[in-house]
Structures are given as C-alpha cells and as structure tokens.
Amino acid sequence: MGREPERAVLDRMLSGAVNAPLVAYLHGPGGIGKSSLLRYAAAQAERAGRRVVQVDARFLDADPRRIEEAAGLACVEPGAVLLIDTFEHCQGLEPWLRDTFLLRLAEGAVVVLASRVAPDAEWLLDPGWAQLFTHLVVRPLDAAESDALLAARGVPEDQRGAFVAFAGGSPLALSLAASASDAAAPGAPWEPTGDVLTTLVERLVGDLPSPAHRRALEVVAQAYVTREPLLRAVLGDEDTATVFSWLRQLPYIEATPEGLHPHDAVRATLEADLRWRDPERYDDVRVRISVACLQAVRAASEDDVLMRVAEWMFLFRTQGSSDNPYEWRAHPQVEDTPLRPGDVPDVLRMAEETEGRVSAAAVAHWVRRQPEAFRVYRYAGSATPVAFMAILRLEAPLPDDRAEDPVIAALWDYVEAAAPLAKGEHLGIRRFAVQPGWHQRPSPLMDLVSRRTIAEEMRTRGRAVTFTVFEDGERWRRYLAEAGLLEVVAVDVGERKQHVFGRDWRRQPVEQWVEHRARTTVAPVAGWTPVPAAGGSGDELPRAVFEEGVLEALRTWHAPREFATSVLLQSRLVPHGSADPVADLRGAITAALDALQVDPAGVKAHEALTATYISASRTHKATARRLGVPYGTYRRRLALAKERLIEQLLQQH
C-alpha cells in the first residue's frame, strides 16, 4: 500500500518513457520499505519481459571486481534492469559506479539503487548525469497510508491508532504489529509489552517444527550472517542441514551468497524477545557464536580473515558507550597488505610526519629487524600507502632493540619485573598504528588495524602476553579496558608520550576470553597485575586498574585462590605490613558496602551487590527474582551499584 510517487517513477523507467531517468537512487532508514520497492521493480520488469539482475551489496566487500561479476549481465543484456540493494555497504565505490561501471551498461538498461545513505552531490553536479539521475527519499508512511496498510492486513479499526503510533510509519513495524493484532483484548488499548513482543515473534515465525528450529532462529538473530557450519557449531548434534534448509525458505530471511541474513527489524525483534524471555539462554547463544567465530577466524584464509573478525565484532555492536571507537562493518575501500620493499620510504615518511624523528628511527629499526610484522594500508586501486601498523613478536630483550626503541626498552623492564616470560613463550606488541592527518583517531583505517590486531591474537599460538601502544591514552582507555587491556607504562618518545596497554594470556587464554567477552553481564578479566612501586603496597594504583580490581574481587569473592591474587592487595585498602592482607581486603570491601546505606539509592545498591556477589545466587536472573524486581531493572541497579562501590573504595584508596 502507498508509495505511489515512487512506483510512478519506477514505472516510467521500466516503460522506457521519454525523459525517464536511467538511474533511480532510493534512500531512507532500515525497514522503511526500500527493498519492497525493489521487489516491485523486479516484478514489473519481469512482466515486461526484461532481464532482472539483482545484487545485494552486503556481501560484495565493495570490491569493484565483485560488483562487475555480480552485475555484469546488465552490461551485455539490452534492456536489463539492475537492482542493487543495501548499497550503503559499498558506498565508497559510488564514484567508481557512476564514472566507470554505469557507462558500460547495455542499450536500454536501467538501474535502481537502494541505500540508507543519501547520494553524493556529484550525480546532479555532473551535466552528463543530471538529466539521467533521480533520487527518491523513502519516507515513513503517513497516518492514512499506515491505516490503509493495517486495514488491508485485517487489523480491527479500534486497534489501528495504537499500532500506527507504535510503528511510526515503518511498514515493517506495522506488518509485525499487524501479525499480533488478535493478541489485544477487544476494546483494550494496545501497547508493545513483553507479552506482545512474544506474540509478535510467534506470529512472525508461526508454529515451529521443533525446539531445534527455535534455537536456529536464536542464532540467526544474533549472528551477522549464518552459515551451516556456524549453525552446526552452536546447535551441536541437531540436524542442522534440515534446519538450515528450513531457515532459508522463511520470508523474512534472505539467502545470500554468504549465508542467511535476517531483515534488520526482524533481527531486533527476535533478539529482544530472547533477551527478555530468557537472559541466560541469550548469553549462552552469544557465547557459542563467539566461540564459533573464533574457530572461523582461525580457519579463514588470509583474504577472508578480517571479514571473519568483523563478524565476531558484530556481537558487540550494541555494547559499551555510544561513542565506541570501532565499527564492525566492512571497509572494503581500504586494502590491508604486507609491507613491500618499495613501501619503506613512504612508511618512514609517514612515521616522521606523524610521530616525529625518534619514532621514525624506531620504525626504521623494526623494518630492518622484522619486516614481516608490518601491514600497509592503501585505498582500493592505488599502490600508494596511506597508513601502516606493525605487530612485533619478541622472545628476549636484545641490546639493539632497547637502544633503538624507548618503548621496547621500558616495556622489557616492566615484563621482567611483573611477569617474566618462560622458555618457549613470547610477547606480541602492536607497536605502531600510523595514519597521517588523522593518526589514531577512529576511522576505517583504524578499524582495519584493530581487526588485524584481533586476528593476530586469535590465530597466534604460544603468545604469553600482548601489548598495544596509543598516543591518545584517554581516548582509548575505556574501550581497551572493556577488552581487558589496562595501561602498564607510559613512555616519552621524543616530545610525545606513548601509552602501553597490556594483558596476560596466561591468566585467561584466548579461548576463555572470547567466551567471557560475549557475556553481557560480565566485566573483563584484568590483563595484568601491576608491578609494586618502590614504596611497597601503599602506593596508589592507576584508576583503571583499581576499578577493574574491584570488579574482579567481587567476581572472585567465593573463589579464595583467585581472590588471593587480587590487584587490590597492592592498594592502600590493605595496610602496609599486614599480617593477613586477604582478610584486610575483604574487610575493606565489606565496610565500603555497609557504608553505601546512607540513602534509599545506597540501600538498593547494597542489596544488589550483596545478593549478587556476597550471598551469590546461582544466576543473575535468580538474583533478580530474589530481589523482587524485573531483570532489566536489576541489571541497571547492579551497574549503578558497582559504580557507587568503586567511588566509596576510592575514597579509602
């Protein structure tokens, strides 16, 4: 229903009308109906006997060669209709598409693009394209159109107003709401409560053949793309081949060359339902997918490994703060390549321009010593390096390394004092990450640097400890702490200070880390136990280390051996020369807990922390029931309680 103006433009194009545009560019938010318009165009074209070429840009890696392969028929078939959906996934190729590929279209061919991103202005500024191009903003349906859609779906008139208000003009949301229209009691106001959310899912998926089919949907809702091996890894011994075939037939799941991909709004609905209905199961599915992604990264070819890492990162797209510095999405307009001999002058130039002469001298040393450690980044189609990084592998401190690189000199001193390497162990350090003009601020280049770093951690065997270096420590500190990386040293390199963050894989292997990372209610394990300063245990710990120490102390409250290794034993919470530092630390935390009860919010904080960690119910869900509050309320209360306890302990630190 609706979309008459957009359909009229498409009809003109498909009929070959005089002065009809050659390219129509649809843009608007997810779930707004762009794909429906593409399906309309495909149906109309087929009725007219025209060849339809459909391309889903999500799985093309925005590589010009991949688009040429997928859409090449439009260049040889007269009158072909090329439909490119989710074009935002290869937006970086918009100039190439406009200035190169579309010029090769067959006689009479037309193109319809659908993207969440508006087109760039060059389409209309270029005289050659101005008369051949049109862009259509796909807007929410108005109240009358929404009402008409609901009426066509059989929704009773007295319920439509509430549905229209809930959906905000989104055709998909309206359709989902309409699927549950019978759930509302006659005459009662409708609202999307938890029960209605469940009904929406039930009406959406219908009667499921078995519990295995429901579990398969839970996987599809959380994984970026679902392939049969992933489904097998998560479901275990279930008949995954049969379930996978069933999934690919569902109307709200697209079968693409890369696997199964649900519509964004369907994904959100299914995911929200599971999280509301069974939080423990929600976390369990996340953990299983995370472990399966680890195995996929380890098994991937060099060409595919960064995409496999991005798929793992998709699990964390909604975690953390809104200014999370890294994106999980692909950035195929940038290439990650090994260092070539001809790259060295450019690499040294970029290092000196960005970080100064001392850093450039260190880069020159490591280019000679470990050229295989370097990765160079270039824009697609160009040989010129625009950024570089290096992940060094070190087994023992060498005099030349110390002399040429002040960061490595300070780091070896730290490692030898804090946690010396055993025979056969090595450390890895992402020593450089340089992009001139933007340096280490968030960007597609830094995203790929991050993915390369994670890929190395996941694939490298025998690594005992990991470090990464940033100049802007404040920008990255919180993000790195979420992954268990804490600052260990800060080093002056020329006139710049570089901050080194680290973690010890001997405390938590990679396999355990990917499980731990996927749990939504668990904080990361601290990466290091800091070195005691010369003054002994009374010296102040860095705040990030202290905060993580408090959280780990709570988690290990009933694990005496782990609690006895707490970093807080080196803090001022424990008196210098204490005869029983573990008992003193427990006493300090207990006293801080009791001290929270100075107001109603403090009483609630005390209850949440005590019930969760000190009394230790079996699960967080059980703790919420014990406190008599909804699970979501409990989670929010627990997060605030942790912050309040940390502040209370910092006053004593």
C-alpha positions as MATLAB code, in Angstrom:
seq = 'MGREPERAVLDRMLSGAVNAPLVAYLHGPGGIGKSSLLRYAAAQAERAGRRVVQVDARFLDADPRRIEEAAGLACVEPGAVLLIDTFEHCQGLEPWLRDTFLLRLAEGAVVVLASRVAPDAEWLLDPGWAQLFTHLVVRPLDAAESDALLAARGVPEDQRGAFVAFAGGSPLALSLAASASDAAAPGAPWEPTGDVLTTLVERLVGDLPSPAHRRALEVVAQAYVTREPLLRAVLGDEDTATVFSWLRQLPYIEATPEGLHPHDAVRATLEADLRWRDPERYDDVRVRISVACLQAVRAASEDDVLMRVAEWMFLFRTQGSSDNPYEWRAHPQVEDTPLRPGDVPDVLRMAEETEGRVSAAAVAHWVRRQPEAFRVYRYAGSATPVAFMAILRLEAPLPDDRAEDPVIAALWDYVEAAAPLAKGEHLGIRRFAVQPGWHQRPSPLMDLVSRRTIAEEMRTRGRAVTFTVFEDGERWRRYLAEAGLLEVVAVDVGERKQHVFGRDWRRQPVEQWVEHRARTTVAPVAGWTPVPAAGGSGDELPRAVFEEGVLEALRTWHAPREFATSVLLQSRLVPHGSADPVADLRGAITAALDALQVDPAGVKAHEALTATYISASRTHKATARRLGVPYGTYRRRLALAKERLIEQLLQQH';
ca = [
       0.000    0.000    0.000;
       1.165    3.530   -0.607;
       4.433    4.564   -2.295;
       2.513    5.749   -5.362;
       5.023    8.539   -6.226;
       7.988    6.167   -6.025;
       6.192    3.477   -8.002;
       5.243    6.013  -10.649;
       8.908    6.905  -11.212;
       9.858    3.231  -11.439;
       7.017    2.560  -13.856;
       8.239    5.366  -16.136;
      11.763    3.969  -16.119;
      10.636    0.414  -16.837;
       8.304    1.503  -19.637;
      11.093    3.335  -21.441;
       9.220    6.632  -21.343;
      10.854    9.668  -22.935;
      12.996   11.624  -20.458;
      12.678    8.874  -17.825;
      15.791    8.601  -15.619;
      18.412    5.964  -16.255;
      19.288    5.645  -12.539;
      16.925    5.893   -9.556;
      18.503    6.140   -6.117;
      16.210    5.190   -3.195;
      17.368    6.138    0.284;
      15.940    6.015    3.802;
      16.341    4.166    7.132;
      16.201    0.407    7.602;
      12.755   -1.153    7.462;
      11.254    1.818    5.657;
      10.349   -0.111    2.505;
      13.267    0.311    0.093;
      13.584   -3.420   -0.528;
       9.836   -3.650   -1.113;
      10.166   -1.049   -3.859;
      12.999   -3.040   -5.404;
      10.802   -6.134   -5.353;
       8.051   -4.117   -7.019;
      10.508   -3.019   -9.727;
      11.628   -6.622  -10.254;
       8.046   -7.845  -10.628;
       7.149   -5.068  -13.075;
      10.289   -5.683  -15.120;
       9.584   -9.412  -15.355;
       6.028   -8.717  -16.506;
       7.511   -6.536  -19.240;
       9.850   -9.336  -20.284;
      13.002   -7.534  -19.185;
      16.006   -9.349  -17.668;
      16.346   -8.559  -13.952;
      19.809   -8.512  -12.340;
      19.598   -8.356   -8.524;
      22.635   -7.553   -6.371;
      22.861   -7.473   -2.559;
      25.801   -5.200   -1.710;
      26.196   -6.560    1.826;
      28.257   -9.445    0.560;
      30.317   -7.888   -2.187;
      33.065   -6.437    0.039;
      32.665   -3.284   -2.065;
      35.321   -4.683   -4.385;
      34.821   -3.348   -7.944;
      35.619   -6.785   -9.314;
      32.865   -8.397   -7.225;
      30.292   -5.880   -8.415;
      31.370   -6.406  -12.016;
      30.910  -10.160  -11.573;
      27.503   -9.830   -9.900;
      26.110   -7.137  -12.187;
      27.986   -7.839  -15.406;
      24.912   -9.164  -17.200;
      23.481   -5.640  -17.207;
      26.376   -4.624  -19.458;
      25.577   -7.196  -22.170;
      21.789   -7.731  -21.962;
      19.851   -4.930  -23.759;
      17.035   -3.588  -21.616;
      18.306   -5.239  -18.415;
      17.088   -3.903  -15.072;
      19.900   -3.753  -12.477;
      18.713   -3.611   -8.848;
      21.351   -3.017   -6.138;
      20.084   -3.314   -2.557;
      21.845   -2.229    0.698;
      24.193   -0.042   -1.353;
      25.392    1.612    1.879;
      27.697   -1.364    2.352;
      29.788   -0.281   -0.615;
      29.167    3.461   -0.546;
      32.866    4.106   -1.066;
      32.506    2.830   -4.623;
      29.827    5.353   -5.551;
      32.232    7.456   -7.702;
      33.513    4.326   -9.477;
      29.979    3.111  -10.123;
      28.928    6.487  -11.529;
      32.027    7.320  -13.540;
      33.103    3.874  -14.739;
      30.713    0.951  -14.429;
      27.394    2.554  -15.367;
      28.935    3.964  -18.530;
      29.258    0.382  -19.779;
      25.556   -0.544  -19.377;
      23.850   -2.254  -22.293;
      21.462   -0.325  -24.520;
      18.192    0.427  -22.731;
      19.355   -0.863  -19.342;
      18.196    0.950  -16.189;
      19.428    0.902  -12.600;
      17.715    1.206   -9.206;
      19.905    1.642   -6.112;
      18.675    1.374   -2.503;
      20.773    2.733    0.361;
      20.448    4.070    3.878;
      22.848    6.838    2.856;
      21.864    9.763    0.650;
      23.655   10.039   -2.714;
      26.563   12.402   -3.101;
      26.034   15.678   -4.920;
      28.169   14.729   -7.938;
      25.226   12.984   -9.601;
      23.441   16.293  -10.036;
      26.534   18.475  -10.469;
      27.750   16.393  -13.411;
      25.944   17.685  -16.533;
      26.078   14.234  -18.071;
      24.177   12.651  -15.204;
      21.887   15.484  -14.101;
      19.137   14.571  -16.615;
      19.563   10.811  -16.219;
      19.527   10.526  -12.426;
      16.832   10.892   -9.782;
      16.917   10.303   -6.053;
      13.841    9.330   -4.079;
      13.712    9.774   -0.312;
      11.688    6.845    1.035;
       9.879    8.403    3.967;
       7.682    6.884    6.676;
       4.107    6.207    5.689;
       1.688    8.901    6.781;
      -1.213    8.134    9.119;
      -3.647    7.464    6.287;
      -1.243    5.119    4.467;
      -0.408    3.306    7.709;
      -4.083    2.897    8.483;
      -4.727    1.576    4.990;
      -1.912   -0.960    5.322;
      -3.303   -2.184    8.638;
      -6.819   -2.353    7.227;
      -5.545   -4.448    4.334;
      -3.947   -6.755    6.902;
      -7.265   -7.164    8.704;
      -6.427   -5.167   11.848;
      -9.654   -4.007   13.586;
     -10.293   -0.303   13.273;
     -10.309    0.290   17.028;
      -6.727   -1.036   17.305;
      -5.149    0.762   14.360;
      -4.485    4.067   16.125;
      -2.254    2.438   18.746;
      -0.448    0.389   16.081;
       0.161    3.455   13.928;
       1.569    5.342   16.930;
       3.840    2.399   17.797;
       5.175    1.846   14.260;
       5.995    5.462   13.420;
       5.255    4.916    9.747;
       7.613    1.947    9.355;
       5.995   -0.585    7.014;
       7.872   -3.435    8.639;
       6.889   -2.445   12.172;
       3.296   -2.087   11.024;
       3.394   -5.533    9.498;
       4.873   -7.033   12.658;
       2.267   -5.299   14.799;
      -0.485   -6.438   12.468;
       0.722  -10.014   12.879;
      -0.184   -9.763   16.562;
      -3.428   -7.848   16.220;
      -5.512  -10.706   17.629;
      -3.467  -10.618   20.857;
      -5.111   -7.419   22.066;
      -8.288   -7.803   24.069;
     -11.347   -6.235   22.361;
     -11.633   -2.576   23.275;
      -8.399   -2.599   25.286;
      -5.575   -0.189   24.343;
      -2.696   -1.902   22.581;
       0.939   -1.373   23.558;
       4.148   -3.348   22.858;
       4.572   -5.058   26.229;
       6.737   -8.105   26.765;
       3.771  -10.386   26.150;
       3.004   -8.620   22.893;
       6.652   -8.889   21.892;
       6.389  -12.629   22.384;
       3.183  -12.676   20.343;
       4.846  -10.680   17.573;
       7.595  -13.285   17.359;
       5.136  -16.160   17.462;
       3.008  -14.637   14.720;
       6.091  -13.836   12.706;
       7.594  -17.329   12.803;
       4.390  -19.365   13.135;
       4.364  -22.895   14.524;
       7.907  -24.144   14.798;
       8.607  -27.751   13.812;
      10.829  -28.411   16.838;
      12.906  -26.794   19.612;
      15.907  -27.058   17.275;
      14.162  -24.714   14.831;
      13.606  -22.170   17.607;
      17.264  -22.423   18.614;
      18.248  -21.895   14.983;
      16.248  -18.660   14.896;
      18.043  -17.542   18.060;
      21.337  -17.990   16.229;
      20.179  -16.139   13.111;
      19.031  -13.235   15.286;
      22.473  -12.714   16.817;
      24.996  -13.763   14.171;
      25.776  -11.253   11.424;
      25.387  -13.955    8.797;
      24.516  -17.604    9.410;
      26.201  -20.391    7.508;
      25.605  -24.084    8.049;
      28.941  -24.657    9.883;
      28.063  -21.871   12.353;
      24.633  -23.373   12.939;
      26.224  -26.785   13.473;
      28.746  -25.377   15.932;
      26.023  -23.734   18.028;
      23.324  -26.401   17.840;
      25.634  -29.386   18.245;
      24.156  -32.701   17.148;
      20.901  -31.299   15.787;
      20.004  -31.980   12.147;
      21.487  -28.698   11.013;
      21.215  -29.411    7.288;
      17.435  -29.778    7.550;
      17.092  -26.767    9.843;
      19.285  -24.638    7.586;
      17.143  -25.518    4.561;
      14.040  -24.545    6.545;
      15.566  -21.222    7.555;
      16.410  -20.212    4.025;
      12.767  -20.607    2.985;
      11.427  -18.193    5.599;
      10.007  -14.990    4.093;
      11.888  -12.698    6.491;
      15.313  -14.281    5.953;
      17.349  -13.616    2.841;
      19.510  -16.353    1.371;
      22.620  -14.587    0.076;
      25.898  -15.904   -1.349;
      27.455  -15.503    2.106;
      24.677  -17.225    4.054;
      21.418  -16.320    5.773;
      20.715  -12.745    6.758;
      17.512  -11.611    8.531;
      15.899   -8.254    7.950;
      17.221   -5.720   10.473;
      13.872   -5.191   12.201;
      13.188   -8.931   12.354;
      16.607   -9.465   13.884;
      15.939   -6.809   16.500;
      12.564   -8.316   17.379;
      13.852  -11.875   17.725;
      16.897  -10.763   19.710;
      14.885   -8.566   22.073;
      12.395  -11.365   22.648;
      15.069  -13.878   23.664;
      16.836  -11.399   25.912;
      13.544  -10.555   27.644;
      12.317  -14.151   27.786;
      15.489  -15.995   28.825;
      18.552  -13.848   29.647;
      20.704  -16.874   30.473;
      19.887  -18.531   27.162;
      20.570  -15.217   25.418;
      24.083  -15.154   26.858;
      24.630  -18.839   26.117;
      23.827  -18.336   22.429;
      26.171  -15.340   22.298;
      28.975  -17.367   23.852;
      28.506  -20.243   21.420;
      28.511  -17.878   18.446;
      31.602  -16.121   19.798;
      33.477  -19.420   20.106;
      32.343  -20.480   16.626;
      33.559  -17.145   15.238;
      36.945  -17.737   16.871;
      37.216  -21.047   15.048;
      36.149  -19.382   11.799;
      38.857  -16.731   12.211;
      41.460  -19.416   12.833;
      40.371  -21.420    9.790;
      39.998  -18.441    7.443;
      42.244  -17.703    4.501;
      44.331  -14.551    4.571;
      41.849  -12.903    2.183;
      38.873  -13.631    4.440;
      40.269  -13.308    7.939;
      39.457   -9.625    8.528;
      35.846  -10.184    7.481;
      35.604  -13.133    9.882;
      36.884  -10.855   12.663;
      34.296   -8.228   11.705;
      31.582  -10.878   12.004;
      32.801  -11.639   15.528;
      32.787   -7.921   16.383;
      29.157   -7.702   15.256;
      28.214   -9.413   18.533;
      29.340   -6.300   20.420;
      27.759   -3.647   18.220;
      25.352   -2.512   20.977;
      27.672   -2.918   23.954;
      29.576   -0.126   25.616;
      29.063    3.586   25.133;
      27.548    5.261   22.100;
      30.965    6.615   21.142;
      32.510    3.149   20.807;
      35.515    3.916   18.609;
      35.410    0.886   16.341;
      32.881   -0.276   13.751;
      32.206   -3.916   12.918;
      31.176   -3.102    9.350;
      33.389   -3.845    6.368;
      35.605   -1.129    4.893;
      36.499   -2.705    1.556;
      37.599    0.575    0.013;
      40.787    0.102    2.065;
      43.217   -2.748    1.443;
      45.328   -4.416    4.156;
      48.563   -5.716    2.583;
      52.021   -6.932    3.641;
      54.941   -4.491    3.571;
      56.589   -4.344    0.147;
      60.204   -3.193   -0.300;
      59.041   -0.153   -2.238;
      56.806    0.890    0.663;
      59.641    1.573    3.088;
      60.333    5.228    2.109;
      56.635    6.062    2.414;
      56.382    4.255    5.761;
      59.354    6.155    7.197;
      57.993    9.448    5.846;
      54.574    8.830    7.421;
      56.202    7.901   10.739;
      58.274   11.086   10.906;
      55.405   13.344    9.800;
      53.025   11.838   12.344;
      55.122   10.872   15.366;
      58.485   12.580   14.949;
      62.109   11.594   14.333;
      62.582    9.355   17.371;
      59.569    7.257   16.446;
      60.651    7.161   12.794;
      64.063    5.851   13.878;
      62.308    3.081   15.812;
      60.217    2.255   12.733;
      63.398    2.046   10.631;
      64.908   -0.355   13.166;
      61.920   -2.681   13.135;
      61.552   -2.556    9.347;
      65.086   -3.989    9.196;
      64.583   -6.386   12.089;
      61.022   -7.690   11.476;
      59.678   -6.543    8.079;
      57.111   -9.351    8.201;
      55.498   -7.668   11.233;
      54.288   -4.685    9.181;
      50.953   -4.221    7.411;
      50.422   -1.372    4.953;
      47.055    0.172    4.042;
      46.104    1.532    0.624;
      42.904    2.693   -0.977;
      41.467    0.215   -3.462;
      43.075    0.582   -6.849;
      46.049    2.599   -5.575;
      49.581    1.416   -4.789;
      50.372    4.390   -2.531;
      50.494    3.596    1.220;
      48.210    5.790    3.348;
      48.789    4.148    6.751;
      50.710    1.316    8.386;
      50.930   -0.753   11.543;
      53.257   -3.378   12.998;
      52.752   -6.262   15.414;
      56.145   -7.329   16.727;
      56.978  -10.774   18.107;
      59.644  -10.684   20.821;
      61.134  -13.544   22.814;
      64.043  -11.895   24.624;
      65.340   -8.335   25.121;
      68.168   -7.525   22.731;
      70.530   -4.570   23.292;
      69.827   -3.111   19.831;
      66.068   -3.226   20.440;
      66.429   -1.368   23.732;
      68.785    1.191   22.237;
      66.699    1.948   19.147;
      63.201    1.948   20.667;
      62.473    3.603   24.052;
      59.030    1.970   24.241;
      60.509   -1.503   23.934;
      63.185   -0.671   26.492;
      60.586    0.411   29.065;
      58.337   -2.499   28.223;
      61.018   -5.148   28.737;
      61.808   -3.620   32.127;
      58.141   -3.927   33.006;
      57.775   -7.518   31.782;
      60.892   -8.702   33.590;
      59.613   -7.195   36.849;
      55.923   -8.096   36.539;
      55.682  -11.446   34.761;
      58.865  -12.745   33.104;
      58.457  -14.917   30.037;
      59.089  -18.615   30.459;
      61.028  -20.737   27.991;
      59.132  -21.008   24.725;
      56.895  -18.007   25.430;
      56.872  -14.730   23.523;
      55.130  -11.384   23.715;
      53.326   -9.575   20.954;
      53.094   -5.792   20.743;
      51.159   -3.702   18.294;
      53.928   -1.141   18.297;
      52.827    1.251   15.524;
      49.475    2.370   14.108;
      50.095    5.441   11.948;
      47.660    7.274    9.665;
      48.883   10.779    8.747;
      46.474   13.632    9.305;
      44.080   11.545   11.391;
      46.598    9.411   13.273;
      44.966    7.115   15.826;
      41.517    8.663   15.852;
      38.616    6.375   14.827;
      38.467    5.801   11.067;
      38.100    2.952    8.579;
      41.885    2.594    8.609;
      41.976    2.212   12.400;
      39.102   -0.253   12.186;
      41.210   -2.487    9.956;
      44.220   -2.036   12.225;
      42.059   -3.228   15.115;
      40.797   -6.223   13.161;
      44.287   -7.190   12.116;
      45.374   -6.984   15.757;
      42.477   -9.174   16.924;
      43.113  -11.641   14.109;
      46.738  -11.996   15.214;
      45.673  -12.596   18.811;
      43.159  -15.234   17.790;
      45.456  -17.047   15.347;
      48.869  -16.861   17.007;
      49.916  -19.811   19.179;
      52.240  -19.567   22.158;
      51.761  -15.864   22.880;
      52.062  -15.231   26.616;
      51.358  -11.518   26.756;
      50.012   -8.788   24.490;
      50.607   -5.053   24.362;
      49.308   -2.217   22.226;
      50.566    1.372   22.023;
      48.474    4.544   21.754;
      49.426    8.189   21.986;
      45.950    9.332   22.982;
      45.553    7.133   26.028;
      42.463    8.931   27.298;
      40.537    8.346   24.069;
      41.151    4.602   24.086;
      41.439    3.715   27.779;
      37.790    2.826   28.349;
      37.448    0.897   25.113;
      40.579   -1.131   25.827;
      39.511   -1.793   29.423;
      36.321   -3.397   28.086;
      38.557   -5.924   26.346;
      40.738   -6.446   29.444;
      43.664   -4.266   28.322;
      44.971   -1.975   31.065;
      47.703    0.655   30.911;
      51.027   -0.648   32.183;
      53.613    2.007   31.224;
      53.796    5.440   29.600;
      56.954    6.374   27.710;
      58.322    9.666   26.349;
      59.261    9.197   22.687;
      60.853   12.421   21.563;
      58.360   15.089   22.545;
      55.406   12.687   22.575;
      54.136   10.385   25.310;
      53.066    6.927   24.246;
      50.853    4.765   26.454;
      51.236    0.985   26.520;
      48.244   -1.201   27.375;
      48.623   -4.899   28.062;
      47.049   -8.192   29.022;
      48.471  -11.543   30.143;
      47.066  -14.506   28.220;
      48.455  -16.819   30.890;
      45.750  -15.527   33.214;
      42.993  -16.065   30.675;
      43.626  -17.883   27.368;
      42.083  -16.582   24.169;
      39.515  -19.386   24.154;
      38.207  -18.299   27.565;
      38.432  -14.629   26.640;
      36.066  -14.926   23.658;
      33.547  -16.689   25.903;
      33.951  -14.122   28.663;
      33.732  -11.207   26.214;
      30.396  -12.385   24.832;
      28.590  -12.431   28.163;
      26.554   -9.260   28.578;
      26.648   -9.208   32.388;
      30.341   -9.961   32.966;
      33.166   -7.447   33.132;
      36.522   -8.356   31.532;
      39.295  -10.061   33.458;
      42.162   -7.717   34.270;
      45.042   -8.201   31.917;
      47.909   -7.524   34.329;
      48.871   -7.355   37.959;
      50.827   -4.080   38.134;
      54.357   -4.033   39.454;
      54.618   -2.834   43.087;
      56.369    0.524   43.200;
      59.418    1.109   45.328;
      57.316    2.279   48.235;
      55.564   -1.070   48.596;
      51.874   -1.872   48.719;
      50.859    1.558   49.981;
      51.332    3.218   46.584;
      48.324    4.330   44.596;
      47.136    2.177   41.694;
      46.025    3.720   38.392;
      42.272    4.313   38.476;
      41.505    1.928   35.600;
      43.476   -0.822   37.329;
      41.761   -0.102   40.638;
      38.259   -0.170   39.094;
      38.898   -3.481   37.376;
      40.368   -4.829   40.610;
      37.154   -4.051   42.488;
      35.027   -5.852   39.900;
      37.323   -8.865   39.866;
      37.340   -9.002   43.671;
      33.535   -9.191   43.647;
      33.519  -11.905   40.990;
      36.051  -13.992   42.893;
      34.588  -13.405   46.365;
      33.826  -17.122   46.757;
      36.994  -18.311   44.968;
      39.719  -17.996   47.649;
      42.663  -18.866   45.383;
      41.675  -16.270   42.770;
      40.737  -13.635   45.348;
      44.187  -14.052   46.915;
      45.781  -12.752   43.678;
      43.719   -9.539   43.603;
      45.480   -6.423   42.367;
      43.823   -4.584   45.283;
      46.212   -6.332   47.670;
      48.764   -3.788   46.419;
      46.464   -0.853   47.085;
      46.003    1.349   50.119;
      42.966   -0.692   51.062;
      45.444   -3.101   52.668;
      47.706   -1.682   55.417;
      51.431   -1.891   54.753;
      52.908   -4.910   56.520;
      49.505   -6.539   57.075;
      49.683   -9.982   58.699;
      46.631  -11.142   56.691;
      46.216   -8.914   53.605;
      43.424  -11.060   52.121;
      41.302  -10.724   55.263;
      42.030   -6.998   55.407;
      40.939   -6.573   51.786;
      37.686   -8.453   52.430;
      37.111   -6.258   55.446;
      37.689   -3.064   53.462;
      35.223   -4.122   50.763;
      32.617   -5.205   53.323;
      32.981   -1.901   55.181;
      32.546    0.031   51.927;
      29.432   -1.995   51.122;
      27.938   -1.171   54.524;
      28.844    2.486   54.102;
      26.675    2.708   50.968;
      23.492    2.594   53.043;
      23.189    6.316   53.622;
      20.127    6.900   51.410;
      17.458    4.819   49.606;
      19.590    4.505   46.459;
      22.510    3.345   48.584;
      20.348    0.739   50.287;
      19.312   -0.623   46.884;
      22.957   -0.659   45.770;
      23.933   -2.603   48.906;
      21.128   -5.105   48.309;
      22.064   -5.657   44.661;
      25.777   -6.172   45.333;
      25.254   -8.334   48.409;
      22.677  -10.568   46.743;
      24.755  -10.903   43.567;
      28.241  -11.446   44.945;
      28.290  -11.956   48.704;
      25.223  -14.191   49.076;
      25.797  -15.375   45.488;
      22.565  -16.648   43.968;
      23.082  -19.228   41.241;
      22.250  -16.844   38.379;
      21.614  -13.159   37.827;
      18.049  -13.993   36.881;
      17.598  -15.799   40.187;
      19.032  -12.767   41.986;
      16.507  -10.504   40.285;
      13.688  -12.795   41.409;
      15.082  -12.831   44.921;
      15.124   -9.013   44.989;
      11.621   -8.905   43.530;
      12.459   -6.678   40.562;
      12.334   -7.168   36.760;
      15.558   -8.436   35.269;
      16.183   -5.213   33.322;
      15.713   -3.135   36.479;
      18.103   -5.426   38.344;
      20.800   -5.056   35.663;
      20.587   -1.267   35.739;
      20.616   -1.232   39.530;
      23.641   -3.548   39.645;
      25.615   -1.386   37.183;
      24.953    1.743   39.260;
      25.773   -0.137   42.452;
      29.190   -1.124   41.104;
      29.962    2.486   40.245;
      28.897    3.606   43.714;
      31.024    0.962   45.447;
      34.072    1.896   43.370;
      33.693    5.551   44.342;
      33.337    4.576   48.001;
      36.501    2.470   47.877;
      38.408    5.172   46.006;
      37.824    7.450   48.981;
      39.712    4.906   51.069;
      42.393    4.261   48.408;
];
